[in-house]
Amino acid sequence: MDTPAKINEEYDIIIAGGGSAGCVVAGRLAAADPNLRILVLEAGPTTYNDPAHTLPSRLFTHFAPGSRTMSVHTSQPCAALGGRSTIMRCGQCLGGGGSINFMMYNRASASDYDDWETEYQNPGWGSYDLIPLLKKTETYQVTAGGPTHGANGPLKVSEGGLFTDLGQQFLDVSRSLDPDRALAPSDTDTNDLSTINVYARWPKCVHGLWGASYESINVANRWIDAETGNRSDVPHHMIYPLKETRPNLHILTGVHVQHVTFDSENCATGVAFIVNPLFHLDGPKETRTVRGTKLVVLSAGSFGTPGILERSGIGSKGVLERVGVEQCVELPGVGGNYQDHNNLFVPCFAADEAQAIDAISVMKERSTVFTTAEFAKTKKSLLAYNGVDAGIKWRPNPSELAELGPEFKEVWDSYFANAPDKPVLWIGIFSALIGHASLGPPRKYFTVAAFTIPRRTRTRAHHRWRDVSAPIDFVPGYLESMADVKPLMWGYKFVREIARRMPHFRGEPAAMHPAFNPSGTAAIVEHAEGPIAFDAAPIAYSEEDERALEAHTRAKMDSAFHALGTCAMKSREQGGVVDSRLNVYGVRRLKLADLSIAPGNVAANTYSTALVIGEKAAVIIAEELGIMGVV
């Protein structure tokens, strides 16, 4: 990577933010035109061949205290969460979230993108136009020839290095408990942008770490290269390989972009940045300005991009006055429209013989050497594993819909009912302890979980000071409606029924579950010799138990770290910040290209959406600058 001293005074294109979308833009444009002078500025470190970024199992290191690959934002206290604050973690390294996330290959529904085009009036952003770009990014190694999957893209999608017995047990129990959702053929593709209510099924014979063989099992797909066993992220496939052949592509990591510079006619002329002292201890402390002669692109994420705009004088007058920044353009939508996914984890003790990723993080003495040797030989083992095996995009039947309450019924009628490809929950299993690491003893766990897609409006993420490292004014709006609470409560009950019937179930850590009546049927079973009888009656929750579950949901619900929408691609009258060509309203030669531009939520992990935004942005920029070869 480049150093501050090697950076030129002028480039054709400056990309502020080296996350997944920004790297796609830089990689596509540099590959198409070797003469194009491109500068990428990233706040975090490089990731080149770092095992923390290449080995799937090392993903948990990024969540450890003191991690330098994430930025952490703390919300204002939330009354709906019992007065507690919550946090949002964002990738802060070259590659952004795609270089530190769980590598889950979980794509949006076609109707999510169609909403972007029709409801928010963004021509060219519907599923018809975006599916070719989704295909362009990937090589789908699971099967060949699928109509929505790519065969020649830079990023690899596979079944990963291992399918665990915990994943198999989850699927076996789920199918039996929920037979109405178990009738699809074993080769059903649950990431075709339309299929829901199917427990993920892909046939394959997997010879795992313990020599187990499963015929025609169901496994989750991942952004992992089947040939190398490594994480498949943008920098290692679209940026680092270009450095030898594209000398005009400069990547500067460890710097904060302060603001965009403009001329007297509100035309973007460049950016000002300072070094991040975490990565440049002896670097210059003064602000440096670099010119962009053709275009400036902000791609700093759903928290970083609105901050750069506000420090540049673009945003709400009231917000900018409080920050002490002279206003350039009145755009009150900057920092608004924040959206996310909510999750609730249900941890369980696992049997000693379970194939859990805790074997690496907790039981290093007897596991690391074995898994390393297996990985070196076969590219399969826990080291090539992300902890996620299976799940379902869940949509309720009429009786289940009634259980979700009248508040949710209103949301259903307005948002879900006429979009049959939209799930209400993602339900799945993690072969590890997730979300509560400090509360449990060192042993093996599994965690079943429910994720929701809330619809909210009273949210914001504004910068409160001109200092790039200062805390932001973050109000997430989590669980302000029972329409968001009830699906999580339903999900807790459902996945708990699955977990207690899995053969490797050995109890429920009381500190990580609701304070149910200890003498009632919902009482926590902290220690178990094995699962309950499969035909045992479902747990009956009393009114007291329901109150305990709601209190637990509000106390333990967490962000899925899927922030989007804070600079939405909507009309200016609707509170939008960019148009469908990604131009910031009121200025020239300034575009946005990251998840902040999403006008509506997506019913899936957001990585695929970040990639397709990057691909679309590269096409738009190439068209406008006359660059051939980006299609």
C-alpha positions as CSV (number, residue, x, y, z in Angstrom):
1,M,0.0,0.0,0.0
2,D,1.0,3.6,-0.5
3,T,2.2,6.0,2.2
4,P,1.1,9.7,2.7
5,A,4.5,10.8,1.4
6,K,3.9,9.0,-2.0
7,I,0.5,10.5,-2.7
8,N,0.2,12.9,-5.6
9,E,-1.4,16.3,-5.4
10,E,-3.9,15.5,-8.1
11,Y,-6.0,12.5,-9.4
12,D,-8.8,12.0,-11.8
13,I,-11.0,10.2,-9.3
14,I,-10.8,10.3,-5.5
15,I,-12.7,7.6,-3.6
16,A,-13.2,8.5,0.0
17,G,-13.6,5.2,1.8
18,G,-12.1,1.8,0.9
19,G,-15.0,-0.5,1.9
20,S,-16.5,-3.2,-0.3
21,A,-18.4,-0.8,-2.6
22,G,-15.6,1.6,-2.9
23,C,-13.1,-1.1,-3.7
24,V,-15.4,-2.5,-6.4
25,V,-15.6,1.0,-8.0
26,A,-11.9,1.4,-7.9
27,G,-11.1,-2.1,-9.1
28,R,-13.5,-2.0,-12.1
29,L,-12.4,1.5,-13.2
30,A,-8.7,0.8,-12.9
31,A,-9.0,-2.5,-14.7
32,A,-10.9,-0.8,-17.6
33,D,-8.5,2.2,-18.0
34,P,-4.9,1.8,-16.9
35,N,-4.3,5.6,-17.5
36,L,-7.0,6.6,-15.1
37,R,-5.5,8.2,-11.9
38,I,-7.4,6.8,-8.9
39,L,-6.9,7.5,-5.2
40,V,-8.6,5.4,-2.5
41,L,-8.5,6.8,1.0
42,E,-9.3,4.4,3.8
43,A,-9.5,5.1,7.6
44,G,-8.5,1.6,8.6
45,P,-5.5,-0.7,7.9
46,T,-4.6,-2.8,4.9
47,T,-5.7,-6.5,5.0
48,Y,-3.3,-8.0,2.5
49,N,-2.7,-11.7,3.2
50,D,-3.5,-11.2,6.9
51,P,-4.9,-14.4,8.4
52,A,-7.4,-12.4,10.4
53,H,-9.0,-11.5,7.1
54,T,-8.3,-14.5,5.0
55,L,-9.1,-17.4,7.3
56,P,-12.9,-17.6,7.8
57,S,-12.7,-18.8,11.4
58,R,-10.6,-15.8,12.5
59,L,-13.6,-13.4,12.0
60,F,-14.2,-13.3,15.7
61,T,-10.9,-11.5,16.3
62,H,-12.5,-8.4,14.8
63,F,-15.1,-8.3,17.6
64,A,-12.5,-8.5,20.4
65,P,-11.9,-5.5,22.6
66,G,-9.2,-3.3,21.1
67,S,-9.9,-4.3,17.6
68,R,-8.6,-1.8,15.1
69,T,-10.6,-3.1,12.1
70,M,-13.9,-1.8,13.3
71,S,-15.3,1.6,14.2
72,V,-17.8,1.5,17.0
73,H,-20.7,4.0,17.4
74,T,-22.7,4.2,20.6
75,S,-26.3,5.3,20.4
76,Q,-28.2,7.7,22.6
77,P,-30.0,5.9,25.5
78,C,-33.1,4.2,24.1
79,A,-36.3,4.2,26.1
80,A,-37.6,1.2,24.2
81,L,-34.4,-0.8,25.2
82,G,-34.9,-0.1,28.9
83,G,-32.9,3.1,28.8
84,R,-29.7,1.4,27.6
85,S,-27.5,2.5,24.7
86,T,-26.6,0.1,21.9
87,I,-23.7,0.0,19.6
88,M,-23.2,-0.2,15.8
89,R,-20.0,-1.7,14.5
90,C,-18.7,-0.8,11.1
91,G,-15.9,-2.2,9.1
92,Q,-12.8,0.0,9.2
93,C,-10.2,-1.6,7.0
94,L,-9.5,-2.0,3.3
95,G,-12.5,-4.0,2.1
96,G,-14.8,-2.7,4.9
97,G,-17.4,-5.1,6.3
98,G,-16.8,-7.6,3.5
99,S,-13.3,-8.3,5.0
100,I,-14.5,-8.9,8.6
101,N,-18.1,-10.1,8.4
102,F,-19.6,-13.6,8.8
103,M,-19.3,-14.3,5.0
104,M,-23.0,-15.3,4.9
105,Y,-24.2,-15.5,1.3
106,N,-27.7,-14.3,1.9
107,R,-29.2,-12.2,-0.9
108,A,-32.0,-9.7,-0.9
109,S,-35.4,-10.4,-2.4
110,A,-36.1,-9.2,-5.9
111,S,-39.0,-7.0,-4.6
112,D,-36.5,-5.1,-2.3
113,Y,-34.7,-3.8,-5.4
114,D,-38.0,-3.4,-7.3
115,D,-39.1,-1.1,-4.5
116,W,-36.0,1.0,-5.1
117,E,-37.1,1.5,-8.7
118,T,-40.8,1.9,-8.4
119,E,-41.6,3.2,-4.9
120,Y,-38.6,5.5,-4.8
121,Q,-38.5,6.3,-8.5
122,N,-35.0,5.2,-9.3
123,P,-34.9,4.0,-12.9
124,G,-32.3,1.3,-13.5
125,W,-32.2,0.1,-9.9
126,G,-34.9,-2.7,-10.1
127,S,-34.0,-6.4,-9.9
128,Y,-34.1,-6.7,-13.7
129,D,-31.2,-4.3,-14.0
130,L,-29.3,-5.4,-10.8
131,I,-29.4,-9.2,-11.3
132,P,-26.8,-9.1,-14.1
133,L,-24.5,-7.0,-11.9
134,L,-25.0,-9.5,-9.0
135,K,-24.0,-12.2,-11.3
136,K,-21.0,-10.2,-12.6
137,T,-19.4,-10.1,-9.1
138,E,-19.5,-13.8,-8.3
139,T,-18.3,-17.2,-9.3
140,Y,-21.0,-19.5,-7.8
141,Q,-19.1,-22.7,-7.0
142,V,-22.0,-24.6,-5.6
143,T,-23.7,-25.5,-8.8
144,A,-23.4,-24.2,-12.4
145,G,-26.0,-22.6,-14.6
146,G,-28.4,-21.0,-12.2
147,P,-30.2,-18.0,-13.8
148,T,-29.4,-15.6,-11.0
149,H,-25.9,-16.7,-10.2
150,G,-22.6,-15.8,-11.9
151,A,-19.9,-18.1,-13.2
152,N,-16.9,-15.8,-14.0
153,G,-16.9,-13.2,-11.3
154,P,-13.9,-12.3,-9.1
155,L,-15.6,-13.3,-5.8
156,K,-16.1,-17.0,-5.0
157,V,-19.2,-18.5,-3.3
158,S,-19.1,-22.0,-2.0
159,E,-20.4,-24.3,0.7
160,G,-17.3,-23.4,2.8
161,G,-14.8,-25.8,4.4
162,L,-17.1,-27.7,6.7
163,F,-20.7,-28.6,7.5
164,T,-21.1,-29.5,11.1
165,D,-23.2,-32.0,13.0
166,L,-24.9,-29.1,14.8
167,G,-26.0,-27.7,11.4
168,Q,-27.4,-31.2,10.4
169,Q,-29.2,-31.5,13.7
170,F,-30.8,-28.1,13.3
171,L,-32.1,-29.0,9.9
172,D,-33.3,-32.5,10.9
173,V,-35.3,-31.1,13.9
174,S,-36.6,-28.1,11.9
175,R,-38.0,-30.2,9.1
176,S,-39.8,-32.5,11.6
177,L,-41.1,-29.7,13.7
178,D,-42.1,-27.6,10.7
179,P,-43.2,-30.0,8.0
180,D,-45.1,-27.4,6.0
181,R,-41.8,-25.8,5.2
182,A,-39.9,-29.0,4.5
183,L,-41.2,-30.2,1.1
184,A,-38.9,-28.5,-1.3
185,P,-36.4,-30.6,-3.4
186,S,-32.9,-31.0,-2.0
187,D,-31.4,-28.7,-4.7
188,T,-33.6,-25.7,-4.0
189,D,-31.8,-22.4,-4.3
190,T,-32.8,-20.2,-1.4
191,N,-30.7,-17.3,-2.7
192,D,-32.4,-16.9,-6.1
193,L,-34.0,-13.6,-4.9
194,S,-37.5,-15.2,-4.7
195,T,-37.5,-18.4,-2.7
196,I,-38.7,-18.2,0.9
197,N,-40.0,-20.7,3.6
198,V,-37.4,-23.3,2.7
199,Y,-34.8,-24.6,5.0
200,A,-31.5,-24.1,3.1
201,R,-30.8,-27.2,1.0
202,W,-27.9,-27.9,-1.2
203,P,-26.7,-31.5,-1.9
204,K,-23.1,-32.3,-1.4
205,C,-20.9,-34.9,0.3
206,V,-18.8,-33.2,2.9
207,H,-15.8,-34.9,4.5
208,G,-15.4,-32.8,7.6
209,L,-12.8,-32.3,10.2
210,W,-13.9,-35.5,12.1
211,G,-14.1,-37.6,9.0
212,A,-17.9,-37.5,8.9
213,S,-19.7,-38.0,5.6
214,Y,-23.1,-36.6,4.9
215,E,-24.9,-37.4,1.7
216,S,-27.3,-34.9,0.2
217,I,-27.1,-32.6,3.2
218,N,-28.3,-29.1,3.5
219,V,-25.7,-26.4,3.9
220,A,-25.4,-22.7,3.9
221,N,-23.5,-20.9,1.2
222,R,-20.7,-18.6,2.0
223,W,-18.3,-16.0,0.5
224,I,-15.5,-18.6,0.8
225,D,-13.3,-19.9,-2.0
226,A,-13.8,-23.7,-2.3
227,E,-10.3,-24.1,-3.7
228,T,-8.3,-22.1,-1.2
229,G,-10.6,-22.2,1.8
230,N,-10.1,-18.4,2.2
231,R,-12.5,-15.6,2.7
232,S,-13.5,-14.2,-0.7
233,D,-13.4,-10.4,-0.3
234,V,-13.0,-7.5,-2.7
235,P,-9.4,-6.3,-1.9
236,H,-7.9,-9.7,-2.4
237,H,-9.6,-10.3,-5.8
238,M,-10.1,-6.8,-7.2
239,I,-7.5,-4.4,-5.7
240,Y,-4.3,-6.2,-4.6
241,P,-3.9,-8.1,-7.9
242,L,-4.0,-4.8,-9.8
243,K,-1.2,-3.1,-7.9
244,E,1.6,-4.5,-10.2
245,T,-0.2,-3.6,-13.5
246,R,-2.0,-0.4,-12.5
247,P,0.6,2.0,-11.2
248,N,-2.0,4.8,-11.4
249,L,-4.2,3.1,-8.7
250,H,-3.1,4.5,-5.3
251,I,-4.4,3.1,-2.1
252,L,-3.7,5.1,1.1
253,T,-4.9,3.4,4.3
254,G,-5.0,4.8,7.8
255,V,-6.3,8.3,6.9
256,H,-9.5,10.1,7.8
257,V,-11.3,12.2,5.2
258,Q,-12.3,15.4,6.8
259,H,-14.4,17.1,4.1
260,V,-14.9,17.6,0.4
261,T,-13.5,20.8,-1.1
262,F,-15.6,22.9,-3.5
263,D,-15.1,25.8,-5.9
264,S,-17.3,28.9,-6.0
265,E,-19.9,27.1,-8.1
266,N,-20.3,24.2,-5.7
267,C,-18.3,21.8,-7.9
268,A,-16.3,19.3,-5.9
269,T,-12.6,19.8,-6.5
270,G,-11.0,17.3,-4.0
271,V,-10.9,16.2,-0.4
272,A,-9.0,17.1,2.8
273,F,-7.7,14.3,5.0
274,I,-5.6,13.7,8.0
275,V,-3.7,10.6,9.1
276,N,-5.2,8.2,11.6
277,P,-2.7,8.1,14.5
278,L,-3.6,4.5,15.1
279,F,-1.7,3.5,12.0
280,H,0.7,6.4,11.3
281,L,2.4,7.2,14.6
282,D,5.0,9.4,13.0
283,G,2.9,10.7,10.2
284,P,2.2,14.4,9.5
285,K,-0.4,15.9,11.8
286,E,-1.6,18.7,9.5
287,T,-4.5,18.5,7.2
288,R,-3.6,17.7,3.6
289,T,-5.7,18.5,0.5
290,V,-5.7,16.4,-2.7
291,R,-7.4,17.4,-5.9
292,G,-9.9,15.3,-8.0
293,T,-10.1,16.7,-11.5
294,K,-13.0,14.5,-12.7
295,L,-14.9,13.2,-9.8
296,V,-15.1,12.7,-6.0
297,V,-16.9,9.6,-4.8
298,L,-17.8,9.2,-1.1
299,S,-17.9,5.5,-0.1
300,A,-17.3,5.7,3.7
301,G,-20.4,3.7,4.7
302,S,-23.7,4.6,6.4
303,F,-22.0,6.4,9.3
304,G,-18.9,7.8,7.5
305,T,-20.5,9.2,4.4
306,P,-23.1,11.4,6.1
307,G,-20.3,12.7,8.4
308,I,-18.1,13.7,5.5
309,L,-21.1,15.5,3.9
310,E,-22.0,17.4,7.1
311,R,-18.4,18.4,7.7
312,S,-18.4,19.7,4.0
313,G,-21.5,21.9,4.7
314,I,-24.1,19.6,3.1
315,G,-27.0,18.7,5.4
316,S,-29.6,20.2,7.7
317,K,-29.0,23.8,8.7
318,G,-29.8,23.0,12.3
319,V,-27.3,20.1,12.5
320,L,-24.6,22.1,10.7
321,E,-25.1,25.1,13.0
322,R,-24.6,22.9,16.1
323,V,-21.5,21.4,14.5
324,G,-20.1,24.9,13.6
325,V,-20.0,24.3,9.9
326,E,-21.0,26.8,7.3
327,Q,-23.8,25.4,5.2
328,C,-23.2,24.9,1.5
329,V,-26.4,22.9,0.5
330,E,-29.6,22.4,2.5
331,L,-30.2,18.6,2.5
332,P,-32.0,17.6,5.6
333,G,-32.0,13.9,4.6
334,V,-28.3,13.6,5.3
335,G,-27.9,11.3,8.3
336,G,-31.6,10.4,8.4
337,N,-33.5,7.3,7.2
338,Y,-31.1,5.0,9.2
339,Q,-32.2,1.3,8.8
340,D,-30.8,-1.9,10.1
341,H,-31.8,-5.5,11.1
342,N,-32.5,-6.6,14.7
343,N,-31.5,-9.9,16.1
344,L,-32.0,-12.0,19.3
345,F,-29.6,-14.8,20.1
346,V,-30.6,-17.9,22.0
347,P,-27.4,-19.6,23.3
348,C,-27.3,-23.2,24.4
349,F,-24.7,-25.5,25.9
350,A,-23.4,-28.1,23.4
351,A,-22.1,-31.6,24.0
352,D,-18.4,-32.0,24.2
353,E,-18.3,-34.0,21.0
354,A,-20.2,-31.3,19.0
355,Q,-18.4,-29.7,16.0
356,A,-18.4,-26.2,17.3
357,I,-16.1,-23.4,16.3
358,D,-15.5,-22.7,20.0
359,A,-13.0,-25.6,19.6
360,I,-10.7,-23.0,18.2
361,S,-11.5,-19.9,20.2
362,V,-11.9,-21.6,23.6
363,M,-10.1,-25.0,23.4
364,K,-6.9,-24.0,21.6
365,E,-4.6,-26.5,23.3
366,R,-6.2,-29.6,21.7
367,S,-7.7,-28.2,18.5
368,T,-5.6,-25.6,16.8
369,V,-2.8,-27.9,15.6
370,F,-5.3,-30.5,14.3
371,T,-7.4,-28.0,12.4
372,T,-4.3,-26.2,10.9
373,A,-2.9,-29.5,9.6
374,E,-6.3,-30.5,8.1
375,F,-6.7,-27.0,6.5
376,A,-3.2,-27.2,5.0
377,K,-4.0,-30.5,3.4
378,T,-7.6,-30.2,2.3
379,K,-8.5,-26.5,2.7
380,K,-11.3,-27.8,4.9
381,S,-11.6,-27.7,8.6
382,L,-12.9,-25.3,11.3
383,L,-10.3,-22.8,10.0
384,A,-12.3,-22.6,6.7
385,Y,-15.6,-22.3,8.5
386,N,-17.6,-19.2,9.5
387,G,-19.8,-20.8,12.2
388,V,-23.0,-20.6,10.1
389,D,-24.5,-23.8,8.6
390,A,-28.2,-23.4,7.8
391,G,-31.2,-21.2,8.1
392,I,-34.5,-20.2,6.6
393,K,-36.1,-17.0,5.2
394,W,-39.3,-17.3,7.2
395,R,-42.7,-15.9,6.3
396,P,-45.7,-16.6,8.5
397,N,-48.8,-18.6,7.6
398,P,-52.2,-17.2,8.7
399,S,-52.1,-18.7,12.2
400,E,-48.6,-17.5,12.8
401,L,-49.4,-14.1,11.5
402,A,-52.2,-13.8,14.1
403,E,-49.6,-14.6,16.8
404,L,-47.5,-11.6,15.8
405,G,-50.1,-9.2,17.0
406,P,-52.2,-6.4,15.5
407,E,-49.4,-3.9,15.3
408,F,-47.4,-6.2,13.1
409,K,-50.5,-7.0,11.0
410,E,-50.6,-3.3,9.9
411,V,-47.0,-3.6,8.8
412,W,-47.7,-6.9,7.1
413,D,-50.6,-5.4,5.1
414,S,-48.6,-2.4,3.9
415,Y,-45.2,-4.0,3.3
416,F,-45.2,-7.8,3.2
417,A,-48.6,-9.0,2.0
418,N,-48.2,-8.0,-1.7
419,A,-44.5,-9.1,-1.9
420,P,-44.5,-12.9,-1.5
421,D,-40.7,-13.0,-1.8
422,K,-40.1,-10.9,1.4
423,P,-39.4,-12.9,4.5
424,V,-40.3,-11.5,8.0
425,L,-37.5,-13.4,9.8
426,W,-34.2,-15.1,9.1
427,I,-33.9,-18.0,11.5
428,G,-30.7,-20.1,11.7
429,I,-27.9,-21.6,13.7
430,F,-24.4,-20.6,14.7
431,S,-22.0,-23.4,15.8
432,A,-20.6,-21.2,18.5
433,L,-21.5,-18.8,21.3
434,I,-22.7,-15.5,19.7
435,G,-23.4,-12.3,21.4
436,H,-22.8,-13.2,25.0
437,A,-19.1,-14.3,25.1
438,S,-18.3,-12.6,28.4
439,L,-21.2,-14.4,30.3
440,G,-20.4,-18.0,29.7
441,P,-17.8,-20.5,30.9
442,P,-15.2,-21.8,28.4
443,R,-16.9,-24.8,26.7
444,K,-18.7,-25.6,23.5
445,Y,-22.0,-23.9,22.6
446,F,-24.4,-23.4,19.7
447,T,-26.6,-20.4,19.2
448,V,-30.0,-20.3,17.4
449,A,-31.1,-16.9,16.4
450,A,-33.9,-14.8,14.8
451,F,-33.3,-11.7,12.7
452,T,-36.0,-9.2,11.8
453,I,-36.4,-6.4,9.2
454,P,-38.0,-3.5,11.0
455,R,-39.8,-0.6,9.3
456,R,-39.0,2.6,11.2
457,T,-38.7,6.3,10.5
458,R,-37.6,8.2,13.7
459,T,-33.9,7.6,13.3
460,R,-30.7,9.6,12.8
461,A,-26.9,9.4,12.6
462,H,-25.5,12.9,12.7
463,H,-22.0,14.2,13.5
464,R,-21.9,16.5,16.5
465,W,-18.4,18.0,16.1
466,R,-16.1,18.8,13.3
467,D,-13.5,16.3,14.7
468,V,-13.7,13.1,12.6
469,S,-13.2,11.0,15.6
470,A,-15.8,12.6,17.8
471,P,-18.9,10.6,18.8
472,I,-22.0,10.9,16.7
473,D,-25.6,11.7,17.5
474,F,-27.0,8.2,16.9
475,V,-30.7,7.4,17.5
476,P,-31.5,4.0,16.0
477,G,-35.3,3.8,16.9
478,Y,-35.0,0.1,17.8
479,L,-38.1,-1.6,19.2
480,E,-40.2,1.5,19.4
481,S,-43.1,-0.4,18.0
482,M,-44.5,-3.7,19.1
483,A,-44.5,-4.6,15.4
484,D,-40.7,-5.0,15.9
485,V,-40.9,-6.6,19.3
486,K,-43.4,-9.4,18.6
487,P,-41.6,-11.1,15.7
488,L,-38.4,-11.3,17.9
489,M,-40.4,-12.8,20.7
490,W,-42.0,-15.3,18.4
491,G,-38.6,-16.2,16.9
492,Y,-37.2,-16.8,20.4
493,K,-39.9,-19.3,21.2
494,F,-39.6,-21.1,17.9
495,V,-35.9,-21.5,17.8
496,R,-35.9,-22.6,21.5
497,E,-38.2,-25.5,20.6
498,I,-35.7,-26.5,17.9
499,A,-32.7,-26.2,20.1
500,R,-34.0,-28.3,23.0
501,R,-34.7,-31.2,20.6
502,M,-31.2,-31.3,19.0
503,P,-29.1,-34.3,20.1
504,H,-26.2,-32.1,21.1
505,F,-28.3,-29.9,23.4
506,R,-26.9,-29.8,27.0
507,G,-28.8,-26.9,28.6
508,E,-29.5,-23.2,28.5
509,P,-27.2,-20.7,30.2
510,A,-29.5,-18.9,32.6
511,A,-27.7,-15.5,32.4
512,M,-28.4,-15.4,28.6
513,H,-32.1,-16.1,28.8
514,P,-35.3,-14.5,30.1
515,A,-36.0,-14.7,33.9
516,F,-39.0,-17.1,33.4
517,N,-41.0,-18.4,36.3
518,P,-38.7,-21.2,37.7
519,S,-41.7,-23.4,38.5
520,G,-43.5,-22.9,35.2
521,T,-43.2,-24.9,32.0
522,A,-41.1,-22.1,30.4
523,A,-38.4,-22.4,33.1
524,I,-34.8,-22.5,32.0
525,V,-33.2,-25.9,31.9
526,E,-29.6,-24.9,32.7
527,H,-28.1,-28.4,32.8
528,A,-29.3,-31.3,30.6
529,E,-28.0,-34.8,29.9
530,G,-29.5,-34.6,26.4
531,P,-32.4,-33.2,24.4
532,I,-36.0,-33.3,25.5
533,A,-38.3,-35.9,23.9
534,F,-39.1,-35.0,20.4
535,D,-42.8,-35.4,20.9
536,A,-42.8,-33.2,24.1
537,A,-45.5,-30.6,24.2
538,P,-44.5,-27.1,23.1
539,I,-43.7,-24.8,26.0
540,A,-46.7,-22.9,27.4
541,Y,-45.8,-19.3,28.3
542,S,-47.8,-17.7,31.1
543,E,-48.5,-13.9,31.1
544,E,-45.6,-13.6,33.6
545,D,-43.4,-15.5,31.2
546,E,-44.5,-13.2,28.3
547,R,-43.5,-10.1,30.3
548,A,-40.2,-11.7,31.1
549,L,-39.6,-12.5,27.4
550,E,-40.5,-9.0,26.3
551,A,-38.1,-7.5,29.0
552,H,-35.4,-9.8,27.8
553,T,-36.0,-8.9,24.2
554,R,-35.6,-5.2,25.0
555,A,-32.6,-5.8,27.1
556,K,-30.7,-8.2,24.8
557,M,-31.9,-7.3,21.3
558,D,-28.9,-6.3,19.2
559,S,-28.1,-4.7,15.9
560,A,-27.1,-7.0,13.1
561,F,-24.6,-4.4,12.0
562,H,-26.4,-4.0,8.7
563,A,-26.6,-0.2,8.7
564,L,-27.9,1.5,5.5
565,G,-30.0,4.3,4.2
566,T,-28.5,7.4,5.8
567,C,-28.0,9.3,2.5
568,A,-31.0,7.8,0.6
569,M,-31.4,7.6,-3.1
570,K,-34.8,9.4,-3.2
571,S,-36.2,12.6,-4.6
572,R,-35.1,15.7,-2.8
573,E,-38.7,16.3,-1.7
574,Q,-38.8,12.9,0.0
575,G,-35.7,13.7,2.0
576,G,-33.3,12.1,-0.5
577,V,-29.6,13.0,-0.8
578,V,-28.7,11.5,-4.2
579,D,-30.5,10.9,-7.4
580,S,-30.6,7.7,-9.4
581,R,-27.2,8.5,-11.0
582,L,-25.8,8.8,-7.4
583,N,-25.2,12.6,-7.8
584,V,-25.5,14.6,-4.5
585,Y,-28.2,17.2,-4.9
586,G,-27.1,20.8,-5.1
587,V,-23.5,20.2,-6.1
588,R,-21.6,18.8,-9.0
589,R,-18.9,16.1,-9.5
590,L,-19.8,14.5,-6.2
591,K,-21.3,11.0,-6.1
592,L,-22.0,8.5,-3.3
593,A,-21.5,4.8,-3.7
594,D,-22.1,2.7,-0.6
595,L,-25.0,1.3,1.5
596,S,-25.9,4.8,2.7
597,I,-27.7,5.4,-0.6
598,A,-30.2,2.5,-0.1
599,P,-33.7,4.1,-0.1
600,G,-35.3,1.0,1.5
601,N,-34.3,-2.0,3.6
602,V,-33.3,-5.3,2.1
603,A,-34.5,-8.7,3.5
604,A,-31.0,-10.2,3.8
605,N,-27.4,-9.6,4.9
606,T,-26.2,-6.4,3.2
607,Y,-22.9,-7.5,1.7
608,S,-24.4,-8.5,-1.7
609,T,-26.2,-5.2,-1.8
610,A,-23.0,-3.3,-1.1
611,L,-21.3,-5.2,-3.9
612,V,-24.1,-4.5,-6.4
613,I,-24.1,-0.8,-5.5
614,G,-20.4,-0.7,-6.2
615,E,-20.9,-2.5,-9.6
616,K,-23.8,-0.1,-10.5
617,A,-21.7,2.9,-9.5
618,A,-18.8,1.8,-11.6
619,V,-21.1,1.4,-14.7
620,I,-22.6,4.9,-14.1
621,I,-19.2,6.5,-13.7
622,A,-17.7,4.8,-16.7
623,E,-20.7,5.9,-18.9
624,E,-20.3,9.5,-17.8
625,L,-16.6,9.6,-18.2
626,G,-16.5,7.7,-21.5
627,I,-14.6,4.7,-20.0
628,M,-15.0,1.5,-22.1
629,G,-15.1,-2.0,-20.7
630,V,-17.2,-1.5,-17.6
631,V,-20.6,-3.1,-18.3
